[in-house]
Structure formats: C-alpha cells, structure tokens
Amino acid sequence: MLMKCVDQASINVGTRVLVRCDLDVPVKNSRIVETFRLDSSLKTLNYISSRGGTPIIAGHLDRPGGKYSADLSTAQLKNYFDTNLKGQYELLENLRFDVREEENDPAYSKELAQKAEVYVNESFATCHRKSASIIGVTKLLPSYAGFQLVKEVESLKKILTSPARPLLAIIGGAKIESKKPVIEKFAQIADGVLVGGRLALEEFMTIDKVHCPVDYVDNKDIGPKTLVGWEQMILNARTIVWAGPVGLFEDDRYSMGTRKVGEMVAAAVELGCFALAGGGDTVTALNKFGLFGKFSFVSTGGSAMLDFLVSGTLPGIEVL
C-alpha cells in the first residue's frame, strides 16, 4: 500500500500544513482524562515545526451534531498542545460543529483547504469515515500520511499478510454489529479466536476455531475455568490481535477476566509474540491494569481498526 509519508512533503519555513489529528479524547471538567491519541500525533506535528512549517491542527470531539457545545470545544486541548509542541501552531474548532464535515461537503472541504498548502492525515481512527477533512481535502491539496498513520497501516498489514503463527485473535466488547465480521474473518485466517464480553453470549458463536467462555461471573465477566483453558493458547501464540475487553472491567467485581487476559498476552510478548491491541475500551483497560507499555503495538483506532482488519483498507487511506 503506497502512501506518501509526511517526511516526503515539501515543508519549508512558512509552509502551512493542515493536519487532521485524532482529537476525540475523554475530557471531564475541561481536563483531559487520557492523552494517548493526542500523544500519537506529536511526532508528526513537531516534525512539521522542525521544518519551519506551521501545523494547523484539525479534528473533532464526540458527536455534537452540527451544533456548538462548550463541553466539546477543542479549546480545552490548547494547554496540552502548548505544553507538548515545540513551535507555533493553530488549533481549529471542533470540525463537527459544522454539519458539513460529516457530509463531506465540497464547499467545506474548500474552506479547510484554503487554510494551508499541504495536507497530512494523522487520524487513523477516523479513516473509516468519508468526512470532508478525511476525503474531500485530499482532492485540493498535496496529501500525505502522518508517521503514526503509516505505522498503523504497516502493523495491521503485518497481521493480515505475514503473521508469525500461531495467530490468535481475542475479540470482546458488546458491539455485535462491528465485531461479528471480524470474528468471521479471523475464523478463516487465524489459528484460533477467543471471544469474550457480551459477544460471547450470542448464539452465532458456533463457528469453527472460535472459543467461547465455559463459565461466567454473573454474565458480566469470563470465569476462572475459561481463563485456565485460554492460557496455553495465548502463551503459545506468536501473533495476537486484541479488540475489546472480555468483561465489564470498569466494575472491579468483573475486571479479573480482562486483567488476566492482558497479563497473559504481556507474558506471551516476553516469549517473542507480536501483540497488537486497539479500541478505546481496550486502551482504557490496559492503562487501568498497567499493561499499556507491555504490548508490541497499540492502535489508536477502534472501529477503524476493525474495518481495516476485515477489508484490508479504509476510505481515508485509499485517497492517500
């Protein structure tokens, strides 16, 4: 998949670069709760500054439906960028305050493109959306992928094309509509699929290679017998992709399954396994249990990661 990286762009002193970042982070009382997605954009933003360019940071917070909301204003992120960026920058207001963003309106794409001479996509988590800032702008400006976006694609392609085996998928969470295609895909290409969370209660989980829990804790977490049965499969794996917690980990009464699975995957990494995790809830769980740094790669994408694993590409990547 040939994408031009930002380091191939012509960026000089005074060049204005529109950077589509993933700004959709949890904010409570104007304080950022978790900065992983913001952190992932810093290498690209600071590279642009190091070349003398000015990054114009664009993105969205949540789903305001085309209406202004102070609680979803990107102004709340300014202190973060003031602290972490080395040069001058501009931060645009929440793109989704304008309904034309999600409609991929050509007029809105033009308004965004007029702010810069170069466009960089550093928002893998939004690449499955056909929005003006993801699709439309690329028709109007020289367009490139950010460093993190390139790394995301390379890591996920590795899973799909040349994984070390055994390849194991761990799929959890509650969103059946987004997870079912992934389970079906990995049942075809992986050596095993472990299914937890609410997904495991669905009757369609009778697919070959799919391993569902054999015991539960109040139907909100996988039980100890399941963990014993899964342990050797995880430790023997040489490639693991994990999307979605296997229980209601936010509640300490039902957090054991997700924590234990995370610890097993971390142990597999120490044995030489390449382990990739992704999705907002998965990232939150890894942080909660102190496991974030013990995985080989953590994707910024949730739905985007799942869509990529099913189809091998995304609309926002195709236009690059």
C-alpha positions in Angstrom: 0.0 0.0 0.0 1.8 3.1 -1.3 1.2 6.2 0.8 3.5 9.2 0.8 4.7 9.9 4.3 4.9 13.5 5.7 8.7 13.3 5.5 8.3 13.3 1.7 6.3 16.6 1.7 7.7 19.9 0.7 7.6 21.8 4.0 9.7 24.9 4.5 9.7 28.0 6.6 6.3 29.4 6.5 4.5 26.4 5.0 1.0 26.0 6.5 0.1 22.3 6.9 -3.4 21.2 7.7 -3.0 18.1 10.0 -6.1 16.0 10.5 -5.5 14.7 14.1 -7.4 12.4 16.3 -8.6 14.9 19.0 -11.5 12.7 20.2 -10.2 12.1 23.7 -12.2 12.0 27.0 -12.5 15.4 28.6 -14.1 16.0 32.0 -14.5 19.4 33.6 -12.2 20.8 30.9 -9.5 18.4 31.9 -8.2 15.7 29.5 -8.7 12.3 31.1 -6.5 10.2 28.7 -4.0 11.6 26.2 -3.0 8.5 24.1 -4.5 9.7 20.8 -3.1 13.2 21.3 0.3 11.8 22.1 0.3 9.8 18.9 0.2 13.0 16.8 3.1 14.7 18.4 5.9 13.2 16.3 4.2 14.5 13.1 3.3 17.9 14.5 6.8 18.5 15.9 8.4 17.3 12.6 6.4 19.9 10.7 7.6 22.6 13.2 11.2 21.4 12.9 11.0 22.1 9.1 9.8 25.6 9.8 6.2 24.9 8.9 3.1 25.7 10.9 0.7 22.8 11.7 -3.0 23.7 11.5 -4.5 21.1 13.9 -8.0 19.9 12.9 -10.2 17.3 14.4 -13.4 16.6 16.4 -14.6 15.8 19.8 -17.5 13.4 20.1 -20.7 13.9 18.1 -22.2 17.4 18.6 -24.5 17.0 15.6 -23.5 20.3 13.9 -24.2 22.4 17.0 -21.8 24.3 19.2 -21.2 23.0 22.7 -18.6 24.4 25.1 -18.1 20.9 26.6 -17.0 19.7 23.2 -14.8 22.6 22.2 -11.3 21.8 21.1 -10.2 24.9 23.1 -10.0 22.6 26.0 -7.0 20.9 24.4 -4.9 24.1 24.0 -3.0 23.7 27.2 -1.9 20.2 26.1 -0.5 21.4 22.8 1.1 24.5 24.4 3.0 22.1 26.6 3.9 19.5 24.1 4.6 21.3 20.8 7.9 23.0 20.1 6.8 25.5 17.6 4.0 27.8 16.5 0.7 26.1 15.7 -3.0 26.8 15.2 -5.9 24.8 16.6 -9.2 24.7 14.8 -12.5 24.5 16.5 -14.4 21.1 16.6 -14.9 20.3 12.9 -18.2 18.6 13.7 -19.7 21.8 15.0 -20.3 22.3 11.2 -22.7 19.7 9.8 -20.9 19.8 6.5 -17.9 18.0 7.9 -19.6 14.6 8.2 -21.5 15.3 4.9 -18.2 15.6 3.1 -19.5 18.9 1.6 -17.2 20.2 -1.2 -17.6 23.8 0.0 -16.5 22.9 3.5 -13.5 20.9 2.1 -12.5 24.0 0.1 -12.8 26.2 3.2 -10.4 23.8 5.1 -8.0 23.5 2.2 -7.7 27.3 1.9 -6.1 27.4 5.3 -3.0 25.5 4.2 -0.6 24.5 1.3 -0.2 20.8 2.4 -2.5 18.3 4.0 -1.4 15.5 6.4 -3.7 12.8 7.8 -2.7 11.7 11.2 -6.1 10.3 12.3 -6.2 6.6 11.7 -9.2 6.3 14.0 -11.3 8.4 11.6 -10.1 6.9 8.3 -13.2 4.8 8.0 -15.3 8.0 7.8 -16.0 9.7 4.5 -15.7 13.2 6.0 -14.6 16.5 4.4 -11.4 16.6 6.5 -10.6 12.9 5.6 -11.7 12.6 2.0 -12.6 16.0 0.5 -9.5 17.9 1.3 -7.2 15.4 -0.4 -8.7 16.4 -3.8 -7.5 20.0 -3.2 -4.1 19.8 -1.5 -0.9 17.7 -1.8 -1.7 15.0 0.7 0.4 12.8 2.9 0.2 10.3 5.8 1.5 11.1 9.3 4.1 8.9 11.0 1.5 7.3 13.2 -0.8 6.5 10.3 2.0 4.8 8.4 2.8 2.8 11.5 -0.8 1.8 12.0 -1.2 0.5 8.4 2.1 -1.3 8.5 1.3 -3.1 11.8 -2.2 -4.1 10.7 -1.0 -5.3 7.3 1.5 -7.5 9.0 -1.3 -9.2 10.9 -3.2 -9.8 7.6 -0.4 -10.8 5.3 2.6 -12.3 7.1 1.8 -13.1 10.7 4.1 -15.4 12.7 2.0 -18.4 13.7 0.1 -19.4 15.7 -2.1 -16.3 15.0 -4.7 -15.7 17.7 -7.5 -13.1 17.9 -9.1 -12.0 21.1 -12.4 -10.3 20.5 -14.6 -8.8 23.2 -16.9 -6.0 23.9 -20.6 -5.6 23.2 -20.9 -4.2 19.7 -22.1 -7.2 17.8 -22.6 -5.4 14.5 -19.0 -4.3 14.3 -17.3 -7.4 15.9 -19.1 -10.2 14.1 -17.4 -9.6 10.7 -14.0 -9.5 12.5 -14.7 -12.8 14.2 -15.8 -14.4 10.9 -12.7 -13.0 9.2 -10.3 -14.3 11.8 -12.0 -17.7 11.9 -10.8 -18.0 8.3 -7.2 -16.6 8.7 -6.3 -17.2 12.3 -5.4 -20.4 14.2 -7.9 -19.5 16.9 -10.4 -16.8 18.1 -11.2 -16.2 21.7 -14.5 -14.4 22.2 -15.4 -12.7 25.5 -17.7 -9.8 26.6 -21.3 -9.7 25.7 -20.4 -11.1 22.3 -19.8 -14.5 23.8 -23.5 -14.7 24.8 -24.6 -14.6 21.2 -25.8 -17.8 19.7 -23.9 -17.2 16.4 -20.7 -18.1 18.1 -20.7 -21.7 16.9 -18.1 -21.0 14.2 -15.1 -23.4 13.8 -11.9 -22.2 15.6 -14.0 -19.8 17.8 -13.6 -20.5 21.6 -16.3 -19.1 23.8 -16.2 -19.0 27.6 -17.2 -22.1 29.5 -18.1 -20.2 32.7 -19.1 -16.7 33.6 -19.4 -14.4 36.6 -22.9 -13.0 36.6 -22.8 -12.9 32.8 -20.5 -9.9 33.1 -17.1 -11.5 33.0 -15.4 -14.7 31.9 -14.8 -17.1 34.7 -11.7 -18.9 36.1 -12.2 -22.1 34.1 -12.2 -20.2 30.9 -9.0 -18.4 31.8 -7.3 -21.8 32.5 -8.5 -23.1 29.1 -7.3 -20.0 27.3 -3.9 -19.6 29.0 -1.8 -22.0 26.8 -3.4 -20.8 23.6 -2.3 -17.3 24.5 1.1 -18.2 25.7 1.8 -20.4 22.6 0.7 -17.7 20.1 3.3 -15.8 18.1 0.9 -13.1 16.8 -2.1 -11.8 18.8 -4.6 -9.1 17.9 -6.9 -8.0 20.8 -10.0 -5.9 20.2 -12.4 -5.3 23.1 -12.4 -6.2 26.9 -13.7 -9.6 27.8 -15.8 -8.4 30.7 -17.3 -5.3 32.4 -13.8 -4.3 33.6 -14.9 -0.8 34.7 -16.5 -2.6 37.7 -13.8 -4.2 39.9 -16.1 -7.2 40.5 -15.9 -8.1 36.9 -12.4 -7.0 35.9 -10.5 -10.2 36.6 -11.0 -11.6 33.1 -9.8 -8.7 31.2 -6.8 -8.1 33.6 -5.8 -11.8 33.5 -6.0 -12.0 29.7 -3.9 -8.8 29.4 -1.3 -10.3 31.8 -1.2 -13.5 29.7 -0.7 -11.5 26.5 2.0 -9.5 28.1 3.7 -12.8 29.1 3.4 -14.0 25.5 5.1 -10.8 24.3 8.1 -11.6 26.6 8.3 -15.0 24.9 8.6 -13.3 21.5 4.9 -12.8 20.5 3.9 -9.7 18.4 0.7 -8.5 20.2 -1.4 -5.7 18.9 -4.4 -4.1 20.8 -6.8 -1.5 19.8 -10.1 0.2 20.6 -10.9 2.9 23.2 -12.2 0.5 25.9 -9.2 -1.8 25.4 -6.8 1.1 25.7 -8.6 2.2 28.9 -8.3 -1.3 30.3 -4.6 -1.6 29.5 -4.0 1.7 31.3 -6.1 0.7 34.3 -4.1 -2.5 34.8 -0.7 -1.1 34.0 -0.3 -3.1 30.8 -0.2 -0.5 28.1 3.6 -0.5 27.6 3.8 -4.3 27.6 2.1 -4.7 24.2 4.1 -4.6 20.9 1.7 -2.0 19.4 -1.4 -0.3 20.5 -3.6 1.1 17.7 -5.4 4.5 18.1 -8.3 3.0 16.1 -11.4 1.2 17.3 -14.0 0.8 14.6 -11.3 1.9 12.0 -9.0 -0.9 13.2 -11.8 -3.5 12.9 -12.9 -2.3 9.4 -9.3 -2.4 8.3 -8.8 -6.0 9.6 -11.9 -7.0 7.6 -11.3 -5.2 4.3 -7.6 -4.5 4.3 -8.0 -0.8 3.6 -10.1 2.3 4.6 -11.6 5.2 2.6 -9.2 7.7 4.2 -6.2 5.5 3.3 -7.4 4.9 -0.2 -7.3 8.6 -1.1 -3.7 8.9 0.1 
